[in-house]
Amino acid sequence: MNASYWLNPLIFTVQTLTGLYTFALILRLLMHWAAADYYNPICQWVVRITQPPLKPLKRILPAVGRIDTATIVLIWLIQMAATASLVLLQGGGVSLLPLSIWALADILSAVLDVLFFAVMARAMLSWMNMGYNPAVSLLYTITAPMMRFAQSLLPATGGIDLSPLLLLFAIHMCKLLAVPPLQHLASGLN
């Protein structure tokens, strides 16, 4: 067996591990932004697995209001390292500026995906009465600021709340308008 046989599983492993950890960091970022209840067991778990690399960064980069700058920087560094690893594994060269921009595009895409699916899940869960569930509670907390804003723009009509559709549309439009220009810019710098 040649080296290319091991390349796809290695790429899959890098993408999966960095994707899962980045997801946990994005959750932490959104929890801070939405002022989540840190007594929620899911919040405690997210904090526990993300705290070790964040602790030294938080000493240098304190939060600015509802924006957790240390978490943003850590997500960006991890995404840059993952992208560089994948490019190097495939035999490409790495330049810092395009790598930074490409990582930023990937992060923006991931955050918008998390928000999109959170709003979609919240809309679907609103049709059910499940009692207390820590995951549903966290989902409602993370999406609450966006939902309040969307509901102020599009109040419920006839007992039906269409604000999740407005949010889903807005999030998807943001992704379509913001991510491709960053990717194009990064590709043009290579």
C-alpha positions as CSV (number, residue, x, y, z in Angstrom):
1,M,0.0,0.0,0.0
2,N,1.2,3.4,-0.9
3,A,1.0,6.7,1.1
4,S,-2.1,7.9,-0.7
5,Y,-4.0,5.0,0.8
6,W,-3.7,6.6,4.3
7,L,-4.3,10.1,3.1
8,N,-8.1,10.1,3.0
9,P,-8.5,8.6,6.5
10,L,-6.0,11.0,7.8
11,I,-7.8,14.0,6.2
12,F,-11.1,12.7,7.6
13,T,-9.7,12.4,11.1
14,V,-8.3,16.0,11.0
15,Q,-11.5,17.4,9.7
16,T,-13.7,15.5,12.2
17,L,-11.6,16.2,15.3
18,T,-11.1,19.9,14.5
19,G,-14.8,20.2,13.4
20,L,-16.1,18.7,16.7
21,Y,-13.8,20.9,18.8
22,T,-14.6,24.0,16.8
23,F,-18.3,23.2,17.3
24,A,-17.8,23.1,21.0
25,L,-16.0,26.4,20.9
26,I,-18.7,28.0,18.8
27,L,-21.2,26.8,21.4
28,R,-19.2,28.4,24.1
29,L,-19.0,31.6,22.1
30,L,-22.8,31.6,21.6
31,M,-23.4,30.7,25.2
32,H,-21.4,33.8,26.3
33,W,-23.1,36.0,23.8
34,A,-26.6,34.8,24.9
35,A,-25.7,34.8,28.6
36,A,-26.6,31.1,29.0
37,D,-27.3,29.5,32.3
38,Y,-24.0,28.0,33.3
39,Y,-25.7,25.6,35.7
40,N,-27.1,23.8,32.6
41,P,-25.2,20.4,32.4
42,I,-24.4,20.9,28.7
43,C,-23.0,24.3,29.4
44,Q,-20.8,22.9,32.1
45,W,-19.6,20.2,29.8
46,V,-18.8,22.7,27.0
47,V,-16.9,24.9,29.5
48,R,-15.0,21.9,30.9
49,I,-13.7,20.7,27.5
50,T,-12.9,24.1,26.2
51,Q,-11.4,25.6,29.3
52,P,-7.8,24.2,29.2
53,P,-6.7,26.1,26.0
54,L,-8.8,29.1,26.7
55,K,-7.6,29.8,30.3
56,P,-4.2,31.3,29.3
57,L,-5.8,33.2,26.3
58,K,-8.5,34.7,28.6
59,R,-5.7,36.3,30.7
60,I,-4.4,38.1,27.6
61,L,-7.7,38.6,25.7
62,P,-10.6,39.5,28.1
63,A,-14.1,39.5,26.8
64,V,-15.5,42.7,25.4
65,G,-19.1,42.9,26.6
66,R,-20.9,39.9,25.1
67,I,-18.1,39.1,22.8
68,D,-15.6,36.4,24.0
69,T,-12.5,37.5,22.2
70,A,-10.3,34.6,23.5
71,T,-12.7,32.0,22.1
72,I,-12.8,33.8,18.7
73,V,-9.0,33.8,18.6
74,L,-8.8,30.1,19.6
75,I,-11.3,29.1,17.0
76,W,-9.4,31.1,14.4
77,L,-6.1,29.5,15.4
78,I,-7.5,26.0,15.4
79,Q,-9.1,26.5,12.0
80,M,-5.9,27.9,10.6
81,A,-4.0,24.9,11.9
82,A,-6.5,22.5,10.5
83,T,-6.6,24.2,7.1
84,A,-2.8,24.3,7.0
85,S,-2.6,20.6,7.9
86,L,-5.0,19.6,5.2
87,V,-3.2,21.7,2.5
88,L,0.2,20.2,3.6
89,L,-1.2,16.7,3.6
90,Q,-2.3,17.2,0.0
91,G,1.1,18.5,-1.0
92,G,0.3,22.1,-1.2
93,G,2.1,25.2,0.1
94,V,0.9,27.4,2.9
95,S,0.9,31.2,2.9
96,L,-0.2,33.0,6.1
97,L,-2.5,35.7,4.7
98,P,-4.6,33.4,2.4
99,L,-4.7,30.8,5.2
100,S,-6.0,33.4,7.6
101,I,-8.7,34.5,5.3
102,W,-9.7,31.0,4.4
103,A,-10.0,30.1,8.1
104,L,-12.1,33.2,8.7
105,A,-14.5,32.1,5.9
106,D,-14.7,28.6,7.3
107,I,-15.4,30.0,10.8
108,L,-18.1,32.3,9.5
109,S,-19.7,29.5,7.6
110,A,-19.6,27.2,10.7
111,V,-21.2,29.8,13.0
112,L,-23.9,30.6,10.5
113,D,-24.6,26.8,10.1
114,V,-24.9,26.4,13.8
115,L,-27.3,29.3,14.1
116,F,-29.3,28.1,11.1
117,F,-29.8,24.6,12.6
118,A,-30.4,26.0,16.0
119,V,-33.2,28.2,14.8
120,M,-34.6,25.3,12.7
121,A,-34.5,23.0,15.7
122,R,-36.1,25.6,17.9
123,A,-38.9,26.1,15.4
124,M,-39.6,22.3,15.2
125,L,-39.4,21.9,19.0
126,S,-41.9,24.7,19.5
127,W,-44.6,22.3,18.2
128,M,-43.9,19.8,21.0
129,N,-44.3,20.0,24.8
130,M,-41.2,18.1,26.1
131,G,-40.9,19.4,29.7
132,Y,-37.5,20.5,30.8
133,N,-34.5,19.3,28.8
134,P,-31.0,20.8,29.2
135,A,-30.4,20.7,25.4
136,V,-33.7,22.4,24.6
137,S,-33.1,25.0,27.3
138,L,-29.7,25.8,25.8
139,L,-31.1,25.9,22.3
140,Y,-33.8,28.4,23.4
141,T,-31.2,30.5,25.2
142,I,-28.8,30.7,22.2
143,T,-31.5,31.6,19.8
144,A,-33.5,33.9,22.1
145,P,-31.7,37.2,21.1
146,M,-32.2,36.6,17.4
147,M,-35.8,35.4,17.9
148,R,-36.7,38.5,19.9
149,F,-35.3,40.7,17.1
150,A,-37.1,38.7,14.3
151,Q,-40.3,38.8,16.3
152,S,-40.1,42.6,16.6
153,L,-39.8,42.8,12.8
154,L,-42.4,40.1,12.0
155,P,-45.0,39.7,14.8
156,A,-47.1,36.5,15.0
157,T,-50.1,36.6,12.6
158,G,-53.1,34.5,13.3
159,G,-51.3,32.6,16.1
160,I,-48.5,31.5,13.8
161,D,-45.0,32.8,14.4
162,L,-43.2,33.2,11.1
163,S,-40.1,34.9,12.6
164,P,-38.1,31.6,12.4
165,L,-38.5,31.7,8.6
166,L,-37.3,35.3,8.5
167,L,-34.2,34.3,10.6
168,L,-33.5,31.2,8.4
169,F,-33.7,33.4,5.3
170,A,-31.5,36.1,6.8
171,I,-28.9,33.6,8.1
172,H,-28.7,31.8,4.7
173,M,-28.4,35.1,2.9
174,C,-25.6,36.2,5.2
175,K,-23.8,32.9,4.3
176,L,-24.3,33.4,0.6
177,L,-23.2,37.0,0.7
178,A,-20.3,36.9,3.1
179,V,-18.5,33.5,2.8
180,P,-17.9,33.3,-1.0
181,P,-16.1,36.7,-1.3
182,L,-13.7,35.7,1.6
183,Q,-13.0,32.3,-0.2
184,H,-12.5,34.1,-3.5
185,L,-10.1,36.6,-1.8
186,A,-8.1,33.7,-0.2
187,S,-8.0,31.8,-3.5
188,G,-6.8,34.9,-5.3
189,L,-3.9,35.4,-2.8
190,N,-2.4,32.0,-3.4
